[in-house]
């Protein structure tokens, strides 16, 4: 009886310790998700709500701009994830076993853009890419190539924004990969050296499998980050030209704050939530299965 009473007391103590975090989780994460799903079923004009069922979703799937935003977002996710994972693995595997000061310099160099506000970085790139007085256009004119307007062409705007986003955020992935590789047991490398394995074999047979959990984490956080991409689009292109760079988040923003269509915006948010689950859950399941 005394053991059962002590166990109950310990359980209550544990629940009391986690209750503040659970309360924050419920209020700021679970409730907004439920409220967003509810609002997506209403037509809202800031003064009244009218239940319309799935009409907001029907309107979305009849809007060509929504499909453009969906395609652009998928392209962003695919390219940012591939570029970030590939480049970060390349840099980390090249420097992780080098001199400590050199590794620290590389980590610091790549992490500087991550520490700077995305607004500031977007303004810097906006200055560089400005066709009228930007630095890139200036050098192009000086070399006799004429004015360069990369953000004003439908064929180049997406690659430019993908590059800007990738260059700004890749430092975080490099830091995580280097930390994970430094934690790989040294006896694995020693055994590989005794067996005469080349550096490429060490990278592909030991390093990459050993940091698989880090790769899953980086993939998930990049999926979430790219789905929420907004600042770069707002400051560089405004979704143009001709909706060539509009994303789901920017489409949501326009419906909520430009067109006062909160129901439509909530429906976009629900779709983004579903996409995030569909892309992230398989990664998490593979990680849990591995452990």
FENBELBEL-V945637 format. One record per pair of residues at least 12 apart in sequence whose ideal C-beta (glycine too) atoms are under 10 Angstrom apart, sorted by the first residue. I is the first residue (numbers start at 0). J is the second residue. Records with the same first field share a line. If there is no record, write none. Layout:
I: J / J
This chain:
31: 268
32: 268 / 269 / 272
34: 265
35: 264 / 265 / 266 / 267 / 268 / 269 / 271 / 272
36: 265 / 266 / 268 / 269 / 272
37: 50 / 265 / 269
38: 55 / 261 / 262 / 263 / 264 / 265 / 266 / 268 / 269
39: 51 / 53 / 55 / 56 / 59 / 261 / 262 / 263 / 264 / 265 / 266 / 267 / 268 / 269 / 270
40: 52 / 53 / 54 / 55 / 56 / 262 / 265 / 266 / 269
41: 54 / 55 / 261 / 262 / 265 / 266
42: 54 / 55 / 58 / 260 / 261 / 262 / 263
43: 55 / 255 / 259 / 260 / 261 / 262 / 263 / 264 / 265
44: 259 / 260 / 261 / 262
45: 259 / 261
48: 261 / 262
49: 262
50: 262
51: 262
53: 266
54: 262 / 263 / 266
55: 254 / 260 / 261 / 262 / 263 / 264 / 265 / 266 / 267 / 269
56: 262 / 263 / 266 / 267 / 269 / 270
57: 266
58: 260 / 262 / 263 / 266
59: 250 / 254 / 263 / 266 / 267 / 270
60: 266 / 270
62: 250 / 254 / 263
63: 242
64: 238 / 242 / 245 / 250 / 253 / 254
65: 245 / 247 / 250 / 254 / 263 / 266 / 267 / 270
67: 238 / 241 / 242 / 243 / 244 / 245 / 246 / 250
68: 238 / 242 / 244 / 245 / 246 / 247 / 248 / 249 / 250 / 251 / 253 / 267
69: 245 / 246 / 247 / 250 / 267 / 270 / 271 / 274
70: 245 / 246
71: 156 / 157 / 160 / 228 / 232 / 238 / 242 / 243 / 244 / 245 / 246 / 247 / 249 / 250
72: 225 / 226 / 228 / 245 / 246 / 247 / 248 / 249 / 250 / 271 / 274
73: 225 / 226 / 246 / 247 / 274 / 278
74: 157 / 158 / 161 / 225 / 246
75: 157 / 160 / 161 / 164 / 165 / 221 / 222 / 224 / 225 / 226 / 228 / 231 / 232 / 244 / 246 / 247
76: 218 / 221 / 222 / 223 / 224 / 225 / 226 / 228 / 246 / 274 / 275 / 278
77: 161 / 222 / 225
78: 157 / 158 / 161 / 162 / 164 / 165 / 225
79: 161 / 162 / 164 / 165 / 168 / 169 / 221 / 222 / 224 / 225 / 228
80: 165 / 172 / 217 / 218 / 219 / 221 / 222 / 225 / 278
81: 165 / 218 / 221
82: 161 / 162 / 164 / 165 / 166 / 168 / 169 / 172 / 221
83: 164 / 165 / 168 / 169 / 170 / 171 / 172 / 173 / 217 / 218 / 220 / 221 / 224 / 225
84: 169 / 172 / 176 / 213 / 214 / 217 / 218 / 221
85: 169 / 172
86: 109 / 165 / 166 / 169 / 172 / 173
87: 109 / 169 / 170 / 171 / 172 / 173 / 174 / 175 / 176 / 177 / 213 / 214 / 217
88: 172 / 173 / 176 / 180 / 202 / 206 / 207 / 210 / 213 / 214 / 217
89: 173 / 176 / 202
90: 105 / 106 / 109 / 169 / 170 / 172 / 173 / 176 / 177
91: 105 / 106 / 109 / 172 / 173 / 174 / 175 / 176 / 177 / 178 / 179 / 180 / 181 / 202 / 206 / 210 / 213
92: 176 / 177 / 180 / 198 / 199 / 201 / 202 / 203 / 206 / 207 / 210
93: 105 / 198 / 202
94: 106 / 173 / 177 / 180
95: 176 / 177 / 178 / 179 / 180 / 181 / 183 / 202 / 206 / 210
96: 180 / 181 / 183 / 185 / 188 / 198 / 201 / 206
99: 181
102: 177 / 181
103: 177
105: 170 / 173 / 174 / 177
106: 170 / 173 / 174 / 177 / 178
107: 170 / 174
108: 170 / 173
109: 166 / 169 / 170 / 171 / 172 / 173 / 174 / 177
110: 169 / 170 / 171 / 173 / 174
111: 170
112: 163 / 166 / 167 / 168 / 169 / 170 / 171
113: 167 / 168 / 169 / 170 / 171 / 172 / 173 / 174
114: 170 / 171
115: 167
116: 230
117: 163 / 164 / 167 / 168 / 228 / 229 / 230 / 231 / 234
118: 230 / 231 / 233 / 234
119: 230
120: 163 / 164 / 166 / 167 / 168 / 230 / 231 / 234
121: 160 / 163 / 164 / 167 / 230 / 231 / 232 / 233 / 234 / 235
122: 230 / 234 / 235
123: 163 / 167
124: 150 / 159 / 160 / 162 / 163 / 164 / 166 / 167 / 231 / 234 / 235
125: 150 / 163 / 231 / 234 / 235 / 236
127: 149 / 163
128: 147 / 148 / 149 / 150 / 151 / 156 / 159 / 163 / 235 / 236
129: 147 / 148 / 150 / 235
130: 146 / 147 / 148 / 149 / 150 / 151
131: 146 / 148
133: 146 / 147 / 148 / 149 / 150
135: 147 / 148 / 149
136: 148 / 149
148: 240
149: 162 / 235
150: 235 / 236 / 237 / 239 / 240 / 243 / 244
151: 236 / 239 / 240 / 243
152: 240 / 243
153: 239 / 240 / 241 / 242 / 243 / 244
154: 243
155: 243
156: 232 / 235 / 236 / 238 / 239 / 240 / 241 / 243 / 244
157: 236 / 243 / 244
159: 231 / 235 / 236 / 244
160: 228 / 231 / 232 / 235 / 236 / 243 / 244 / 246
161: 225 / 228 / 231 / 244
163: 231 / 235
164: 221 / 224 / 225 / 228 / 230 / 231 / 232
165: 221 / 225
167: 231
168: 220 / 221 / 224 / 225 / 228
169: 217 / 221
171: 217 / 220 / 221 / 224
172: 213 / 214 / 216 / 217 / 218 / 220 / 221
173: 217
175: 210 / 213 / 214 / 216 / 217 / 220
176: 206 / 207 / 210 / 213 / 214 / 217
177: 210 / 213
178: 210 / 213
179: 206 / 209 / 210 / 211 / 212 / 213 / 214 / 216 / 217
180: 202 / 205 / 206 / 207 / 209 / 210 / 213
182: 209 / 210 / 213
183: 205 / 206 / 208 / 209 / 210
184: 205 / 209
187: 201 / 204 / 205 / 206 / 209
188: 201 / 205 / 206
190: 205
191: 204 / 205
211: 285 / 286 / 289
212: 285 / 286 / 289 / 290
214: 282 / 286
215: 279 / 281 / 282 / 283 / 284 / 285 / 286 / 287 / 289
216: 282 / 283 / 286
217: 282
218: 278 / 279 / 282
219: 275 / 278 / 279 / 280 / 282 / 283 / 286
220: 279
222: 274 / 275 / 277 / 278 / 279 / 282
223: 271 / 275 / 278 / 279
225: 246 / 247 / 248
226: 246 / 247 / 248 / 271 / 272 / 274 / 275 / 278
227: 246 / 247 / 248 / 251 / 271 / 275
228: 244 / 246 / 247 / 248 / 249
229: 246 / 247 / 248 / 249 / 251 / 252
230: 248 / 249
231: 244 / 246 / 249
232: 244 / 245 / 246 / 248 / 249 / 250 / 252
233: 248 / 249 / 252
236: 249
237: 249 / 253
238: 250 / 252 / 253
246: 271
247: 267 / 268 / 270 / 271 / 274
248: 267 / 268 / 271
250: 263 / 264 / 267 / 271
251: 263 / 264 / 265 / 266 / 267 / 268 / 270 / 271
252: 264 / 267
253: 267
254: 266 / 267 / 268
255: 267 / 268
